[in-house]
Amino acid sequence: MTSNDTARSGGPSDARPPGPRSRDPRSRLPSWAGRNFQLLVTASFITNLGNSGALIAAAYAVIESGGSATGVGLVAAARTLAMVVFLLIGGAVADRIPRQRVMVTANLVNALSQAAFAVLVLAGHAALWQMALLTAVGGGAHAFFSPASEGMVLSTVESAHAGKAFAVFRMSMNGATIGGAAVGGALVAAFGPGWVLAIDALGFAAAAAMRSRLHVAAGDRPARASGIVSDLREGWREFVSRSWLWGIVVQFAVVNAVVGAAEAVYGPLVARDHLGGAGPWGLAMAAFGVGTVGGGLLMMRWKPRRMLLAGALGVFPLALPSATLALASPLWILALAMFITGVAIEVFAVGWMLALHQEIAEDKMSRVSAYDWFGSVAVTPIALALAGPAASLFGRTQALWGCSAVVVLLTGAVLTLPDVRRLERRTGGGHGVVAGSTVAHPDAVPAQPTVKAPSGGVGEGAADVS
């Protein structure tokens, strides 16, 4: 459903500040939030702000060029398909070369692809194949960015402050989602989608500049004597050895697909026909962002012992937006459904983060993360491409009800896995046998996880889910 949502207490992989520093009495920032942490959070805030608007802009760029639901779905599918193709390679590369370099390069590629998209739309010459190609380029770049980003944010603070750092990062991203969706929808309505895409391109360029200024150490990841194929096999063994991990990824492979189809394809069309267009749809998306902030505040206080069980239960409300769209409900009801979904997905996000943090070895994290991302988005291009034909064949309302039913059925199915119900939070460091789990990982050290997000999007921080 991200990403990314993504401390370590076992050796750093990118950079870690040398130790606590005295706090400048003139600064409002806590002493643990050093320069690297500030740069990373600011860069991610900027790109997430732009992406929330660009998600809406991309859909309406297709609609305004005369495209149908099928066209909207094909453009959205092109990006996700590129991610699927390159994710595993991206994960292996990120475990071999400096992750900062991979992230900066990916940001620059996203900036160029979004700039070209904006120019075509502003010039009035954007053909469907061109929009699909440019979103595919951005998706390919994100396939390298996502695995490389695992570990960067939380590795910039001492492990004792990792929980606070993750909370601050999530709150920042959720705030950007709120502002980006609301402002982006209003800008699309007032000035058209091209200018919103141009702003997103500038945001990626600014993020690349910020990430290039990070002071990162080489880290202590072991040198790779094996080839990429061997690395991927090792990551696969780590992935399939845990039923809770592959079970939830299989669940989200389909959940992400149907929720992505509902929000990226059907949602803008329902908004056009019944709610008044891009502006109201942006407000509904912003309500989701407000919900994630509320969920973040909830999870700062609530620490469920069985974090995956709590998280899995939090997936059920993802069926609500599709149901309200099927009913063509008034804006306030849709916004309420999106708000509840935002709260619920944050409960899942924190539980997922804690489980991966607790169970996966740092030096294998990017490869496991790549399988996580790959599985979670593999079906999405098919769903996006078929969303339009499905609406034509069965009707848009019936297709939306089908999306809701799939979410409920698969979430119920994943709850039948014993490890999902029994995996417990450990208060101490290190790794041993998880209570109720059939799998132990004796040499693992904490790592930063991926977190699923329920929507599709353009570039970093949007729709990539797991």
C-alpha positions as CSV (number, residue, x, y, z in Angstrom):
1,M,0.0,0.0,0.0
2,T,5.4,3.4,0.9
3,S,6.3,3.4,1.1
4,N,8.4,5.2,2.3
5,D,7.8,4.6,5.3
6,T,10.6,3.3,6.1
7,A,16.8,2.0,13.5
8,R,19.5,0.6,13.3
9,S,21.3,-0.5,16.4
10,G,23.7,-2.9,14.7
11,G,26.4,-1.1,12.6
12,P,25.7,1.8,10.3
13,S,25.5,1.4,6.6
14,D,25.5,5.0,5.3
15,A,26.3,7.6,7.9
16,R,25.8,8.1,11.6
17,P,26.5,11.2,13.6
18,P,29.5,10.8,15.9
19,G,27.5,11.3,19.0
20,P,25.1,13.6,20.9
21,R,25.8,17.3,20.6
22,S,24.9,20.1,22.8
23,R,21.8,21.8,21.7
24,D,22.1,25.4,20.4
25,P,19.7,27.3,22.7
26,R,18.6,29.4,19.6
27,S,17.6,26.3,17.7
28,R,14.1,24.8,17.8
29,L,15.4,21.4,16.6
30,P,16.3,18.6,19.1
31,S,20.0,17.9,19.5
32,W,19.7,14.5,17.7
33,A,18.4,16.0,14.5
34,G,21.7,16.8,12.8
35,R,22.6,18.2,9.4
36,N,22.2,14.9,7.5
37,F,18.8,14.2,9.0
38,Q,17.6,17.7,8.2
39,L,18.7,17.5,4.6
40,L,17.1,14.1,4.1
41,V,13.8,15.1,5.7
42,T,13.7,18.4,3.7
43,A,14.5,16.7,0.4
44,S,11.8,14.1,1.0
45,F,9.3,16.7,2.1
46,I,9.8,18.7,-1.2
47,T,9.5,15.7,-3.5
48,N,6.4,14.3,-1.6
49,L,4.8,17.8,-1.8
50,G,5.3,17.9,-5.5
51,N,4.3,14.3,-6.1
52,S,1.0,14.6,-4.3
53,G,0.0,17.3,-6.8
54,A,1.7,15.5,-9.8
55,L,-0.4,12.4,-9.2
56,I,-3.5,14.5,-9.8
57,A,-1.9,16.5,-12.6
58,A,-0.8,13.3,-14.6
59,A,-4.4,11.9,-14.6
60,Y,-5.9,15.2,-15.7
61,A,-3.2,15.7,-18.3
62,V,-4.5,12.5,-20.0
63,I,-8.1,13.5,-19.5
64,E,-7.6,17.0,-20.9
65,S,-5.8,15.6,-24.0
66,G,-9.0,13.6,-24.8
67,G,-7.9,10.4,-23.1
68,S,-10.4,8.0,-21.5
69,A,-10.2,5.8,-18.4
70,T,-8.1,3.4,-20.5
71,G,-5.6,6.1,-21.3
72,V,-5.4,7.2,-17.7
73,G,-4.8,3.6,-16.7
74,L,-2.1,3.0,-19.3
75,V,-0.1,6.1,-18.4
76,A,-0.2,5.1,-14.7
77,A,0.6,1.5,-15.6
78,A,3.7,2.5,-17.6
79,R,5.4,3.9,-14.6
80,T,4.6,0.9,-12.4
81,L,5.7,-1.6,-15.1
82,A,9.1,0.1,-15.3
83,M,9.4,-0.2,-11.6
84,V,8.6,-3.9,-11.7
85,V,11.2,-4.5,-14.5
86,F,14.1,-2.7,-12.7
87,L,13.4,-3.2,-9.0
88,L,15.4,-6.3,-8.4
89,I,18.4,-4.9,-10.2
90,G,18.0,-1.7,-8.2
91,G,18.1,-3.6,-4.9
92,A,21.2,-5.5,-5.9
93,V,22.9,-2.3,-7.0
94,A,22.0,-0.5,-3.8
95,D,23.7,-3.2,-1.8
96,R,26.9,-2.7,-3.8
97,I,27.6,1.0,-4.4
98,P,27.0,4.1,-2.3
99,R,23.3,4.5,-1.7
100,Q,23.6,8.3,-1.8
101,R,24.9,8.2,-5.3
102,V,22.0,6.0,-6.5
103,M,19.5,8.3,-4.9
104,V,20.9,11.5,-6.4
105,T,21.0,10.0,-9.8
106,A,17.4,8.8,-9.6
107,N,16.3,12.2,-8.4
108,L,17.9,13.8,-11.5
109,V,16.3,11.4,-13.9
110,N,12.9,12.1,-12.3
111,A,13.5,15.8,-12.6
112,L,14.3,15.5,-16.3
113,S,11.4,13.2,-17.1
114,Q,8.9,15.4,-15.2
115,A,10.3,18.5,-16.9
116,A,9.8,16.9,-20.3
117,F,6.3,15.9,-19.4
118,A,5.5,19.4,-18.3
119,V,6.8,20.9,-21.5
120,L,4.7,18.6,-23.7
121,V,1.6,19.3,-21.7
122,L,2.1,23.1,-21.6
123,A,2.8,23.1,-25.4
124,G,-0.4,21.2,-26.0
125,H,1.4,18.4,-27.9
126,A,1.4,15.6,-25.3
127,A,0.5,12.3,-27.0
128,L,-0.6,9.3,-25.0
129,W,2.6,7.3,-25.9
130,Q,4.8,10.2,-24.9
131,M,3.1,10.6,-21.5
132,A,3.4,6.8,-20.9
133,L,7.1,6.8,-21.9
134,L,8.0,9.7,-19.6
135,T,6.2,8.2,-16.6
136,A,8.0,4.9,-17.4
137,V,11.3,6.7,-17.2
138,G,10.4,8.1,-13.8
139,G,9.2,4.6,-12.6
140,G,12.5,3.1,-13.7
141,A,14.5,5.7,-11.7
142,H,12.3,5.1,-8.7
143,A,13.1,1.4,-9.0
144,F,16.7,2.2,-8.1
145,F,15.8,5.0,-5.6
146,S,13.5,2.9,-3.4
147,P,15.9,0.1,-2.3
148,A,18.7,2.6,-2.0
149,S,16.7,4.8,0.3
150,E,16.1,2.1,2.8
151,G,18.3,2.9,5.8
152,M,19.3,6.4,4.8
153,V,17.0,8.4,7.0
154,L,17.2,6.5,10.3
155,S,21.0,6.0,9.8
156,T,21.5,9.7,10.3
157,V,20.6,9.6,14.0
158,E,21.7,7.6,17.0
159,S,19.8,4.4,17.5
160,A,18.4,5.6,20.8
161,H,16.5,8.3,18.8
162,A,15.5,6.2,15.9
163,G,11.8,6.0,17.0
164,K,11.5,9.8,17.3
165,A,13.3,10.2,14.0
166,F,11.0,7.9,12.2
167,A,8.0,9.7,13.7
168,V,9.3,13.1,12.6
169,F,10.0,11.8,9.1
170,R,6.5,10.3,8.8
171,M,4.8,13.4,10.1
172,S,6.8,15.5,7.6
173,M,5.8,13.3,4.7
174,N,2.2,13.2,5.7
175,G,2.1,17.0,6.0
176,A,3.5,17.2,2.5
177,T,0.8,14.9,1.2
178,I,-1.9,17.0,2.7
179,G,-0.5,20.3,1.3
180,G,0.5,18.8,-2.0
181,A,-2.8,17.2,-2.8
182,A,-4.9,20.2,-1.8
183,V,-2.7,22.8,-3.5
184,G,-2.0,20.5,-6.4
185,G,-5.7,20.0,-7.1
186,A,-6.4,23.7,-6.9
187,L,-3.5,24.5,-9.2
188,V,-4.6,21.9,-11.7
189,A,-8.1,23.4,-11.7
190,A,-6.8,27.0,-11.9
191,F,-3.8,26.7,-14.3
192,G,-3.8,23.2,-15.7
193,P,-1.7,20.2,-15.1
194,G,1.4,21.3,-16.9
195,W,2.5,23.8,-14.3
196,V,2.1,21.3,-11.5
197,L,4.3,18.8,-13.3
198,A,6.9,21.6,-13.8
199,I,6.9,22.3,-10.1
200,D,7.4,18.7,-9.4
201,A,10.4,18.6,-11.7
202,L,12.0,21.5,-9.8
203,G,11.3,19.7,-6.6
204,F,13.3,16.7,-7.8
205,A,16.2,18.9,-8.9
206,A,16.2,20.6,-5.5
207,A,16.1,17.2,-3.7
208,A,19.1,15.9,-5.8
209,A,21.1,19.0,-4.8
210,M,20.3,18.4,-1.1
211,R,21.1,14.7,-1.1
212,S,24.4,15.4,-2.9
213,R,25.5,17.5,0.1
214,L,25.1,14.7,2.6
215,H,28.2,13.8,4.5
216,V,28.1,10.0,4.3
217,A,30.7,7.4,5.3
218,A,31.4,4.3,3.2
219,G,29.9,2.1,5.9
220,D,30.7,-1.4,6.9
221,R,28.8,-3.5,4.3
222,P,31.0,-6.4,3.3
223,A,32.6,-6.4,-0.2
224,R,30.7,-8.4,-2.7
225,A,32.7,-11.2,-4.3
226,S,29.6,-12.8,-5.8
227,G,27.7,-11.6,-8.8
228,I,24.3,-9.8,-8.9
229,V,22.5,-13.0,-9.7
230,S,24.0,-14.7,-6.6
231,D,23.1,-11.6,-4.5
232,L,19.5,-11.8,-5.7
233,R,19.3,-15.5,-4.9
234,E,20.5,-14.8,-1.3
235,G,17.9,-12.1,-1.0
236,W,15.2,-14.4,-2.2
237,R,16.1,-17.0,0.4
238,E,15.8,-14.3,3.1
239,F,12.4,-13.3,1.7
240,V,10.7,-16.7,1.4
241,S,12.0,-17.9,4.8
242,R,9.3,-15.8,6.6
243,S,5.7,-16.5,6.0
244,W,4.6,-13.1,7.5
245,L,6.8,-11.3,5.0
246,W,5.8,-13.0,1.8
247,G,2.2,-13.4,2.9
248,I,1.7,-9.7,3.4
249,V,3.6,-8.9,0.2
250,V,1.3,-11.2,-1.8
251,Q,-1.7,-9.6,-0.1
252,F,-0.5,-6.1,-1.1
253,A,0.4,-7.2,-4.6
254,V,-3.4,-7.4,-5.2
255,V,-4.5,-4.8,-2.7
256,N,-2.2,-2.2,-4.1
257,A,-3.4,-3.0,-7.6
258,V,-7.1,-2.6,-7.0
259,V,-6.7,0.5,-4.7
260,G,-4.3,2.0,-7.3
261,A,-6.9,1.5,-10.0
262,A,-9.6,3.0,-7.9
263,E,-7.6,6.1,-6.9
264,A,-5.5,6.7,-10.1
265,V,-8.2,5.8,-12.7
266,Y,-11.7,5.8,-11.3
267,G,-11.3,8.5,-8.7
268,P,-10.5,11.4,-11.0
269,L,-13.4,10.3,-13.4
270,V,-15.9,10.1,-10.5
271,A,-14.7,13.5,-9.3
272,R,-15.1,14.9,-12.8
273,D,-18.7,13.5,-13.2
274,H,-20.1,14.0,-9.7
275,L,-17.9,16.2,-7.5
276,G,-16.7,19.1,-9.6
277,G,-13.3,18.0,-11.0
278,A,-9.7,18.2,-9.8
279,G,-10.2,20.7,-6.9
280,P,-12.6,18.5,-4.9
281,W,-10.6,15.4,-5.7
282,G,-7.5,17.1,-4.4
283,L,-9.3,17.9,-1.2
284,A,-10.3,14.3,-0.8
285,M,-6.7,13.2,-1.3
286,A,-5.7,15.8,1.3
287,A,-8.1,14.3,3.7
288,F,-6.2,11.0,3.4
289,G,-3.0,13.0,4.3
290,V,-4.7,14.4,7.4
291,G,-5.7,10.9,8.4
292,T,-2.1,9.7,8.1
293,V,-1.0,12.5,10.5
294,G,-3.7,11.4,12.9
295,G,-2.6,7.8,12.6
296,G,1.0,8.9,13.2
297,L,0.0,10.7,16.4
298,L,-1.9,7.6,17.5
299,M,1.0,5.3,16.9
300,M,3.4,7.6,18.9
301,R,1.3,6.7,21.9
302,W,-0.1,3.2,21.1
303,K,2.5,0.4,20.9
304,P,0.7,-2.8,20.2
305,R,2.6,-5.9,21.3
306,R,1.5,-7.9,18.2
307,M,2.3,-5.2,15.7
308,L,1.6,-7.1,12.6
309,L,-1.8,-8.2,13.8
310,A,-2.7,-4.6,14.6
311,G,-1.3,-3.5,11.2
312,A,-3.2,-6.2,9.3
313,L,-6.5,-5.2,10.9
314,G,-5.7,-1.7,9.8
315,V,-5.9,-2.7,6.1
316,F,-9.6,-3.4,6.2
317,P,-10.5,0.3,6.0
318,L,-8.7,0.5,2.6
319,A,-12.0,-0.8,1.2
320,L,-13.9,2.4,2.2
321,P,-12.8,4.9,-0.6
322,S,-13.7,2.5,-3.4
323,A,-17.1,1.9,-1.8
324,T,-17.8,5.7,-1.4
325,L,-16.7,6.3,-5.0
326,A,-19.0,3.5,-6.1
327,L,-21.9,5.2,-4.4
328,A,-20.9,8.6,-5.9
329,S,-21.1,9.9,-2.3
330,P,-20.9,13.6,-1.5
331,L,-17.4,15.1,-1.0
332,W,-17.6,15.1,2.8
333,I,-18.4,11.4,2.9
334,L,-15.5,10.6,0.5
335,A,-13.2,12.8,2.5
336,L,-14.2,11.1,5.8
337,A,-13.5,7.7,4.2
338,M,-10.1,8.9,3.0
339,F,-9.3,10.2,6.4
340,I,-10.2,6.9,8.1
341,T,-8.1,5.1,5.5
342,G,-5.1,7.4,6.3
343,V,-5.3,6.6,10.0
344,A,-5.6,2.9,9.3
345,I,-2.7,2.7,6.9
346,E,-0.4,4.5,9.4
347,V,-1.2,1.7,11.9
348,F,-0.1,-0.8,9.3
349,A,2.9,1.3,8.3
350,V,4.4,1.4,11.8
351,G,3.7,-2.3,12.4
352,W,5.4,-3.2,9.2
353,M,8.4,-1.0,9.9
354,L,8.8,-2.6,13.3
355,A,8.7,-6.1,12.0
356,L,11.3,-5.5,9.3
357,H,13.4,-3.5,11.7
358,Q,13.4,-6.4,14.1
359,E,13.9,-9.3,11.7
360,I,16.0,-8.4,8.6
361,A,19.8,-8.1,8.5
362,E,21.1,-4.7,7.4
363,D,23.4,-6.0,4.7
364,K,20.5,-7.8,3.1
365,M,18.0,-5.1,3.5
366,S,18.1,-3.5,0.0
367,R,17.7,-6.9,-1.6
368,V,14.8,-8.0,0.6
369,S,13.3,-4.5,0.2
370,A,13.5,-5.0,-3.6
371,Y,11.6,-8.3,-3.4
372,D,9.1,-6.5,-1.1
373,W,8.6,-3.6,-3.6
374,F,8.6,-6.0,-6.6
375,G,5.9,-8.2,-5.2
376,S,3.8,-5.3,-3.9
377,V,3.7,-3.5,-7.3
378,A,4.0,-6.4,-9.8
379,V,0.3,-6.7,-10.4
380,T,-0.4,-3.0,-10.4
381,P,0.4,-2.2,-14.0
382,I,-2.0,-5.0,-15.1
383,A,-4.8,-3.6,-12.9
384,L,-4.2,0.0,-14.1
385,A,-4.2,-1.1,-17.8
386,L,-7.3,-3.1,-17.3
387,A,-9.2,-0.6,-15.2
388,G,-10.7,1.2,-18.2
389,P,-11.8,-2.0,-20.0
390,A,-13.2,-3.4,-16.8
391,A,-15.3,-0.3,-16.3
392,S,-16.5,-0.6,-19.9
393,L,-17.3,-4.3,-19.5
394,F,-18.9,-4.4,-16.1
395,G,-19.6,-0.7,-15.3
396,R,-17.5,1.7,-13.2
397,T,-19.7,1.2,-10.2
398,Q,-19.4,-2.6,-10.2
399,A,-15.6,-2.3,-10.8
400,L,-15.3,-0.1,-7.7
401,W,-17.4,-2.5,-5.6
402,G,-15.1,-5.3,-6.8
403,C,-12.1,-3.3,-5.5
404,S,-13.6,-3.1,-2.1
405,A,-14.4,-6.8,-2.0
406,V,-10.9,-7.8,-2.9
407,V,-9.4,-5.7,-0.1
408,V,-11.7,-7.3,2.5
409,L,-11.2,-10.9,1.3
410,L,-7.4,-10.7,1.0
411,T,-7.0,-9.0,4.4
412,G,-9.1,-11.8,6.0
413,A,-6.9,-14.4,4.2
414,V,-3.6,-13.0,5.5
415,L,-4.9,-13.0,9.0
416,T,-5.0,-16.8,8.8
417,L,-1.2,-16.9,8.8
418,P,0.0,-17.7,12.4
419,D,3.1,-15.5,12.2
420,V,1.0,-12.5,11.2
421,R,-1.1,-13.0,14.3
422,R,1.7,-14.0,16.7
423,L,4.7,-11.9,15.8
424,E,5.5,-9.8,18.8
425,R,7.5,-6.7,19.4
426,R,10.7,-7.2,21.3
427,T,11.8,-4.4,23.7
428,G,15.5,-5.4,23.7
429,G,18.0,-5.3,20.9
430,G,19.3,-8.2,19.0
431,H,17.5,-11.0,17.3
432,G,16.2,-14.3,18.6
433,V,13.2,-16.5,18.2
434,V,10.1,-14.3,17.7
435,A,7.3,-15.3,20.0
436,G,4.9,-17.4,18.1
437,S,7.1,-17.5,15.0
438,T,8.3,-20.5,13.2
439,V,11.3,-18.8,11.9
440,A,14.4,-17.5,13.8
441,H,17.1,-15.4,12.3
442,P,20.1,-15.6,14.7
443,D,22.5,-13.2,13.0
444,A,20.2,-10.4,11.9
445,V,20.6,-6.9,13.0
446,P,17.9,-4.1,12.9
447,A,17.4,-2.4,9.6
448,Q,15.1,0.1,8.1
449,P,12.0,-1.3,6.4
450,T,9.7,-0.4,3.6
451,V,6.2,0.6,4.3
452,K,3.3,0.0,2.0
453,A,1.2,3.0,0.8
454,P,-2.2,2.8,-0.7
455,S,-2.0,4.9,-3.8
456,G,-0.1,5.2,-7.1
457,G,1.8,8.3,-8.1
458,V,4.6,9.9,-10.1
459,G,8.1,9.7,-8.8
460,E,9.5,9.3,-5.3
461,G,7.2,9.0,-2.3
462,A,4.1,8.3,-4.2
463,A,2.3,5.1,-5.1
464,D,4.8,2.5,-4.4
465,V,3.8,0.5,-2.0
466,S,5.3,-1.7,0.2
